[in-house]
Amino acid sequence: MKRLYNLLGTASSVIVLSAVMLVVSVAAQPAQAEQQPDTLLRETIEQLLDELRSNRPDYEADKCQLYSLVNDLVLPQFAVDKTVRLILGKHFKAASPEMRSRFTDAFMKMMIRTYATAMFDYTEQGLVPPPPEILELNESAVTVLLRQRVPVSGQAPVLVDYVMWSSKDGHWRILDIRIDHVSLVMAYRLQYDPMIKAKGLEALIHRLETQIEDCQENAERFTVLWNDGDKAVG
């Protein structure tokens, strides 16, 4: 498990940058029945990088603006309900609608705010990830697997896979992201399950909500709280 956490921490900036690239490309293009996610990404990577670099001083000065940017781009493009069901597993059925809603809201905000600064750290390196390529298209399940080798300064490239799902309206949404074959959904599920068993879902939700109380807080504080919480659980 320690190796898994180290992997997630090392690749966090890569994950978010890649995910934002992907969802922005999907959101920025007009709906077309035959348009593929990899094509959408290729057409908008340069536009996104220019946007991040051009507005960097504004986002550094105002974390709320940074969080809002990432929230507006990322949240609508995730298959949030499906992802939350997978993360909570059997605990989802036992949770009330109100608790499901609170967990979903707190979890997504935590993800966005924790990794927003890491995204800027990556773009500052001046590296340009190649667009992902479609590895597998399952038409019956309406899912697609895309793979991308993301360069990291001073390290070997990180292998990032995107599992995307097409809703009935034909909109592609991210269901899971795998880093070097490690599923983020499964990683969070393995992390949260013992906490919920030991202290209950309410305790986990409270912890997440505490982390997102002030949108002006530096993203590093969220990382510290997260690591301290893991030590307490362990």
Phi, psi and omega per residue, in radians:
M1 nan -0.651 3.129
K2 -1.053 -0.723 3.126
R3 -1.084 -0.649 3.138
L4 -1.133 -0.786 3.135
Y5 -1.107 -0.699 3.109
N6 -1.088 -0.707 3.133
L7 -1.113 -0.777 -3.141
L8 -1.121 -0.700 -3.128
G9 -1.174 -0.745 -3.128
T10 -1.133 -0.648 -3.033
A11 -1.707 0.114 -3.008
S12 -1.013 -0.769 -3.128
S13 -1.141 -0.637 3.131
V14 -1.142 -0.745 -3.115
I15 -1.034 -0.893 -3.042
V16 -1.188 -0.787 3.126
L17 -1.012 -0.792 -3.116
S18 -1.139 -0.752 -3.136
A19 -1.125 -0.742 3.132
V20 -1.135 -0.716 3.078
M21 -0.972 -0.776 -3.072
L22 -1.168 -0.859 -3.059
V23 -1.254 -0.578 3.089
V24 -1.136 -0.698 3.132
S25 -1.103 -0.651 3.114
V26 -1.193 -0.760 -3.065
A27 -1.269 -0.497 -2.998
A28 -1.428 -0.223 -3.054
Q29 -1.805 2.579 3.067
P30 -1.157 2.619 -3.109
A31 -1.151 2.217 3.091
Q32 -2.427 2.324 -3.003
A33 -1.036 -0.662 -3.029
E34 -1.745 0.053 -3.087
Q35 -1.284 2.329 -3.076
Q36 -1.787 2.647 -3.130
P37 -0.994 -0.694 -3.114
D38 -1.158 -0.612 3.098
T39 -1.167 -0.743 3.129
L40 -1.062 -0.697 -3.123
L41 -1.163 -0.800 -3.117
R42 -1.006 -0.655 -3.051
E43 -1.309 -0.287 -3.010
T44 -2.176 -0.014 -3.114
I45 -1.004 -0.873 -3.088
E46 -1.110 -0.666 3.125
Q47 -1.091 -0.736 -3.132
L48 -1.171 -0.786 -3.139
L49 -1.068 -0.715 3.107
D50 -1.092 -0.688 -3.138
E51 -1.117 -0.810 -3.114
L52 -1.118 -0.738 -3.107
R53 -1.274 -0.646 -3.108
S54 -1.175 -0.649 -3.061
N55 -1.785 0.202 -3.075
R56 -0.944 -0.817 -3.133
P57 -1.022 -0.680 -3.136
D58 -1.136 -0.755 -3.111
Y59 -1.239 -0.588 3.093
E60 -1.181 -0.602 -3.112
A61 -1.379 -0.442 -3.071
D62 -2.340 1.703 -3.117
K63 -1.120 -0.552 3.124
C64 -1.067 -0.686 3.123
Q65 -1.152 -0.687 3.107
L66 -1.114 -0.845 -3.141
Y67 -1.067 -0.697 -3.133
S68 -1.116 -0.710 3.116
L69 -1.039 -0.920 -3.107
V70 -1.125 -0.690 3.124
N71 -1.068 -0.816 -3.105
D72 -1.123 -0.585 -3.094
L73 -1.464 -0.688 -2.971
V74 -1.573 -0.884 -2.981
L75 -0.941 -0.823 -3.117
P76 -1.144 -0.290 -3.043
Q77 -1.710 -0.044 3.063
F78 -1.642 2.516 3.002
A79 -1.379 1.267 -2.941
V80 -0.994 -0.885 -3.091
D81 -1.036 -0.788 -3.136
K82 -1.161 -0.706 -3.135
T83 -1.131 -0.757 3.131
V84 -1.102 -0.699 3.103
R85 -1.056 -0.731 -3.126
L86 -1.191 -0.680 -3.118
I87 -1.203 -0.786 -3.102
L88 -1.373 -0.407 3.121
G89 1.012 -2.281 -3.099
K90 -1.136 -0.361 -3.133
H91 -1.257 -0.352 -3.140
F92 -1.127 -0.775 -3.114
K93 -1.132 -0.592 -3.105
A94 -1.367 -0.297 -3.086
A95 -1.428 2.558 3.078
S96 -1.310 2.785 3.098
P97 -0.957 -0.644 -3.124
E98 -1.167 -0.704 3.136
M99 -1.238 -0.636 3.087
R100 -1.074 -0.756 -3.129
S101 -1.132 -0.757 3.137
R102 -1.131 -0.742 3.137
F103 -1.109 -0.810 -3.128
T104 -1.011 -0.825 -3.111
D105 -1.119 -0.836 -3.100
A106 -1.179 -0.716 -3.108
F107 -1.122 -0.815 -3.108
M108 -1.149 -0.693 3.106
K109 -1.142 -0.704 3.115
M110 -1.061 -0.781 3.139
M111 -1.040 -0.844 -3.084
I112 -1.118 -0.808 -3.063
R113 -1.308 -0.560 3.135
T114 -1.181 -0.705 -3.005
Y115 -1.736 -0.071 -3.090
A116 -1.059 -0.805 3.141
T117 -1.151 -0.650 3.123
A118 -1.068 -0.579 3.113
M119 -1.067 -0.720 3.138
F120 -1.210 -0.616 3.097
D121 -1.035 -0.657 -3.123
Y122 -1.264 -0.804 -3.097
T123 -1.119 -0.470 -3.139
E124 -1.181 -0.391 3.141
Q125 -1.258 -0.282 3.130
G126 1.343 0.250 3.137
L127 -1.468 2.539 3.135
V128 -2.117 1.860 3.141
P129 -1.170 2.496 3.055
P130 -1.228 2.687 3.130
P131 -1.178 2.622 3.134
P132 -1.261 2.721 3.113
E133 -2.020 2.514 3.121
I134 -1.279 2.145 3.115
L135 -1.695 -0.629 -3.026
E136 -2.639 2.279 3.099
L137 -2.140 2.017 3.139
N138 -1.819 1.681 -3.051
E139 -1.180 -0.595 -3.127
S140 -1.192 -0.644 3.133
A141 -1.609 -0.082 -3.123
V142 0.953 0.820 3.099
T143 -2.238 2.773 3.121
V144 -2.473 2.493 3.090
L145 -1.975 2.148 3.110
L146 -2.037 2.530 -3.123
R147 -2.162 2.471 -3.141
Q148 -2.469 2.355 3.050
R149 -1.768 1.857 -3.008
V150 -1.680 2.126 -3.140
P151 -1.231 2.470 3.087
V152 -2.253 2.275 -3.082
S153 -1.012 2.165 3.083
G154 1.321 0.130 -3.115
Q155 -2.394 2.917 3.052
A156 -1.203 2.624 3.109
P157 -0.987 2.543 3.121
V158 -1.661 2.280 3.114
L159 -1.467 2.057 -3.112
V160 -2.091 2.129 3.084
D161 -1.927 2.445 3.094
Y162 -1.985 2.205 3.001
V163 -1.766 2.027 -3.096
M164 -2.067 2.620 -3.083
W165 -2.248 2.400 3.137
S166 -1.738 2.122 3.125
S167 -1.323 3.091 -3.090
K168 -1.095 -0.453 3.129
D169 -1.452 0.049 3.095
G170 1.456 0.164 -3.129
H171 -1.552 2.208 3.124
W172 -1.396 2.301 3.123
R173 -2.301 2.602 -3.128
I174 -1.347 2.213 3.111
L175 -1.759 -0.627 -3.136
D176 -2.797 2.726 3.039
I177 -2.212 2.306 -3.140
R178 -2.012 2.283 3.131
I179 -1.927 2.054 -3.060
D180 0.849 0.793 3.074
H181 1.303 0.090 3.118
V182 -1.708 2.112 -3.106
S183 -1.331 2.239 3.077
L184 -1.162 -0.663 3.111
V185 -1.038 -0.822 -3.136
M186 -1.183 -0.619 3.128
A187 -1.081 -0.801 3.118
Y188 -1.199 -0.622 3.111
R189 -1.089 -0.773 3.129
L190 -1.179 -0.521 -3.137
Q191 -1.348 -0.717 -3.052
Y192 -1.428 -0.551 -3.034
D193 -0.976 -0.882 3.133
P194 -1.142 -0.531 3.110
M195 -1.163 -0.758 -3.134
I196 -1.159 -0.707 3.124
K197 -1.114 -0.646 -3.065
A198 -1.413 -0.721 -2.998
K199 -2.172 -0.178 3.135
G200 1.683 2.752 -3.119
L201 -1.128 -0.611 -3.139
E202 -1.020 -0.697 -3.139
A203 -1.137 -0.707 3.112
L204 -1.143 -0.780 3.134
I205 -1.064 -0.757 3.140
H206 -1.060 -0.717 3.122
R207 -1.090 -0.770 3.129
L208 -1.151 -0.732 -3.137
E209 -1.130 -0.599 3.103
T210 -1.127 -0.619 -3.119
Q211 -1.199 -0.415 -3.035
I212 -1.931 0.316 -3.088
E213 -1.079 -0.727 -3.048
D214 -2.093 1.988 -3.083
C215 -1.258 -0.151 3.136
Q216 -1.528 -0.171 -3.110
E217 -1.133 2.566 3.124
N218 -1.223 2.507 -3.098
A219 -1.061 -0.437 -3.135
E220 -1.113 -0.535 -3.129
R221 -1.135 -0.651 3.126
F222 -1.129 -0.676 3.130
T223 -1.121 -0.726 3.124
V224 -1.100 -0.811 3.121
L225 -1.054 -0.721 -3.117
W226 -1.092 -0.823 -3.128
N227 -1.162 -0.693 3.113
D228 -1.103 -0.655 3.122
G229 -1.129 -0.647 3.128
D230 -1.141 -0.680 3.139
K231 -1.166 -0.668 -3.127
A232 -1.141 -0.703 3.136
V233 -1.163 -0.741 -3.124
G234 -1.182 nan nan
